[in-house]
Amino acid sequence: MESQAVETLALGGAAAAAHSFSAWSLFLNADWVVKSVMILLLLASIWCWAIIFEKLISLRRLNRLADGFEEAFWSGGAVDELYDRSGNRPRDPMTAVFAAAMREWRRVPVREGEDIEATEALENRIERVMQLTANRELDHVERYMTFLASTGATAPFIGLFGTVWGIMNSFAAIGATKNTSLAVVAPGIAEALFATALGLLAAIPAVLAYNKLSRDLDRYASRINGFVGEFMAILSRQLEDKR
């Protein structure tokens, strides 16, 4: 009996040693369901990193363009000249908001002694156009952010599904072979845990990046909305002077 037990342990150890536990081997030896989960999580991780780099580069560029526009706007030059230079092809949301307001301003010229109701209607119309343009531009800047949030929330559970499926396969192998040695159990459990690891690999960067990018986008949105308020104050003073 002792010799048989020793022989069984030796065979089990040899089989476990023969089974490679590298990431590629775990993928190749996994069940097709676990393989699908791994591929899905890997693709989600790659797409998340692409979104992260794109957003970081885009926000840096947009803030730089906003700095240049604000410097030109507050330099004391005529806003009509600034609009003529940049209004036709705005390169950033702040310029687009400014161009939308100037187009509405030029569409209905205000004359001296204009009726109060007419000037108030124009002022409300310009403010509404600026808000709509700002919302549209910010929606474009914020696109794909929901994918980061969704990946961060669901990737661990998708990986857990692959883990549960792999452990079920391990128990099925134990029942079929009636062998509880490490050689039978370890490969399936390793493949299952690898699916969980891929889920965390996709979720953790997505959550961290989403939190950081959300704060940066909120600051940029506040900057746009602040410009809308300041520009409306300037237009309001000019309208009051012409009444």
Secondary structure, DSSP 8 states (H G I E B T S, - for coil): -HHHHHHHHHHHHHHHHHS--SHHHHHHHS-HHHHHHHHHHHHHHHHHHHHHHHHHHHHHHHHHHHHHHHHHHTTS--HHHHHHHHSSS--SHHHHHHHHHHHHHHHS---TT--HHHHHHHHHHHHHHHHHHHHHHHHHHTTTHHHHHHHHHHHHHHHHHHHHHHHHHHHHHHHHHT--SHHHHHHHHHHHHHHHHHHHHHHHHHHHHHHHHHHHHHHHHHHHHHHHHHHHHHHHHHHHHT-
